[in-house]
Amino acid sequence: MTHRILVIPGDGIGAEVMPHVLRVLDTLDLDLSFESGELGGVAIDRFGTPLPTPTLEAARASDAVLLGAVGGPKWDGLPMEHRPEKGLLGLRAGLDAFANLRPAMLFAPLADASSLRPELVAGLDMLIVRELTGGIYFGEPRGVEDDNGRRRGFNTDVYTEDEIERIARVAFDLAGKRAARLTSVDKANVLEVTQLWRTVVTEVHADFPNIELDHLYVDNAAMQLVRAPKQFDVIVTGNLFGDILSDAAAMLTGSLGMLPSASLNAKGQGIYEPVHGSAPDIAGRNVANPLATILSAAMMLRYSLGEADAADRVEAAVNTVLEDGIRTADIMPAEGADGVRKVGTEAMADAVIGAL
Ligand code: NAD
């Protein structure tokens, strides 16, 4: 069966890295068909909108979307409705991709690249499940308005019982395939919407008696994440807290350049993209780390295309390359080390292809 993939390179290093990721996928000898779509800044320049209708239609018709990154200083001055990030939020909402999976796994050869001591992170293997289509990023009313001659800005954090229940089920399910421990993160001591979150997650727990559930306030979760991250197996949380905690988890693994993510809908269609952005500060210099996008492609093979063996092969190839001491600049040891070699984007992809 042919797997239909919509490829959206996007802006900055997204567009720079994607051709190399497609070379890696080509090496696997699978029946993949690629269509390409535009989103973000490039789409604004060409079509005047960050999410052109043909892109959304192609995404809906595909088995999976592989995305680079969007955004950049060129579009920063645009009104909120027309910014590149709006295209990304619209794509996620348009596919109803409500479950964002962000693994934080430390490849053994990179234990020294973490901002924490190696013994705190060696063997780290956790998964943050972030609710992606609700909460304060989508809540209405929102805006900045005049309040007797002074401006007033406001957003609304809102979750329905159904939205909480479906993300909780995904998270309990995933915990069942791992170490069977789920931590739900909220701010139930202050926010009513997250009191409901805690109540509903606790109710859903009744259907998953084999999973150990605990609850943490988000401030404590942030602290525990940098104090003793290996205590976590799966964390489930809302859109805003998940956004922040998953970037903190990124630093535990050494670099944003290593972190893949997946956003799934109820049909198993997914958007696969690195956690990092378009990195305008390094774009176009052949220094970006392509591994986060390569590992996102591996997640795509596993979760949307049913090609778990191919996913394992890609992840093993990445590990081999790291064991061989091949590093992009962002994961180079600060002091340098014997047997470690700095390479650019293209050579890193070549090394993965070589290992495959
Ligand atoms: P960023 O993730 O683009 O970059 C943060 C830092 O990490 C930069 O110093 C960058 O050089 C570095 N970095 C990121 N990815 C890297 C890689 N693969 N290899 C090596 N170094 C890497 O975040 P930012 O600077 O806050 O945002 C830049 C633009 O990207 C903004 O327009 C922002 O809105 C957008 N953005 C997009 C997404 C997305 O498309 N999903 C996510 C975050 C930010």
Residues whose N, C-alpha, C, O or C-beta is under 5 A from the ligand:
A	BS01	NAD	G68 A69 V70 G71 G72 L256 G257 P274 V275 H276 G277 S278 A279 P280 D281 I282 V287 A288 N289 D330
